[in-house]
């Protein structure tokens, strides 16, 4: 993923977590992932396991999927 997409994912998860008024530990427990994973996710780590990302996103009614990209920027 590109840095912007990671940042958007990180911001999305953090905002949703705060909307639910839960902390990172509570999110990790509800999603069945480690606290370290939630921290890495919210900090925009470049490499994350997609299955674990989906475990977190499902709590918010979302999941990862293909996103159309600007093909003019592929070879720049």
N, C-alpha and C positions, 0 to 999 in steps of 0.2 A: 504494500500500500504506500501511497505517497504520504509525505509528512502532513499535508493539509488534511487528508482523509483520516489519518491517525489522530490528529488534533481534534477533528470534529467528533470522532468516536469517543475520545477521552472526555471532551466537554459534554457530550450527550449523556454518557454514563454518570458523570459527576453531578450534572444538573438533575437527572432523574432520581439519583440517590438522595440528593438534598431535598427534592420535592417530597419524597417519601419519609423524610426526616429520620433516616437511618445512617449510621456511621459505616465506615468501610468494613469493619469486622462483621457487623450485622448483615451487610450485603454479601460478604463472602460466605457466611453460614447459610443464608437463604438460597444462594446460587450453587452451593456445594463446591466452591473453589477456595483456594487458599487466599489468605489476607494479602500475601505478597503479590499474587496475581492481580487482585483488585487494584492495588497500589500501582503496579506496572501499567495496567490498563488505563487508569486515570491520568497517568503521567505520559501517555502516548508512546509507550515502548514500541519499537519498530517491528518486533517479531513476537507474536502471541499465538497460542493455539486457538484455532478457529472454533473448535468444539467448546472450549471453555468460554470464549467470548459469547458464543450463542447461549451458554448456560446463564450468563449474566443478563444478556439482552432479553431472554424469554421472560424474565421477571417484569420487564417493562412492555411486554407484548410485541417485541421486535425480534428479528434475526438477521444475520448477515446474508447478503445476496449479491449477485452481480450488479455492478453499477456501470452504466455507459460512460465511456471516457472520451475526451476530445482527441480524436485520432490525428489531428494536425500536430499535436505535441509529442507523438510517439517517437519520432526520429530526431528530435532536437537535442 
